[in-house]
Amino acid sequence: MESPDALKRIIGQQMTDELLDALDQLFPEKTPELTDSIDQVRYASGQRSVIRFLRGLING
């Protein structure tokens, strides 16, 4: 099993700006609506968390 750092390096090497831009469009950063359930807010937050993680791999 590879270390987390090795796995991050592999993902970062394969990630492109074009792919991240597409993910940004599919899962945009947005303010939750008052009608959103807590589960909807958590789910959307998790999606954005993954995109921020991926951006950090190539930008950071």
ZISUL-V562768 format. One record per backbone hydrogen bond with DSSP energy under -0.5 kcal/mol. CO is the residue of the C=O (numbers start at 1). NH is the residue of the N-H. Records with the same first field share a line. If there is no record, write none. Layout:
CO: NH, NH
This chain:
3: 7
4: 8
5: 9
6: 10
7: 11
8: 12
9: 13
10: 14
11: 14, 15
16: 20
17: 21
18: 22
19: 23
20: 24
21: 25
22: 26
23: 27
25: 28
33: 36
37: 41
38: 42
39: 43
40: 44
41: 45
42: 46
43: 47
44: 48
45: 49
46: 50
47: 51
48: 52
49: 53
50: 54
51: 55
52: 56
53: 57
54: 58
55: 59
56: 60
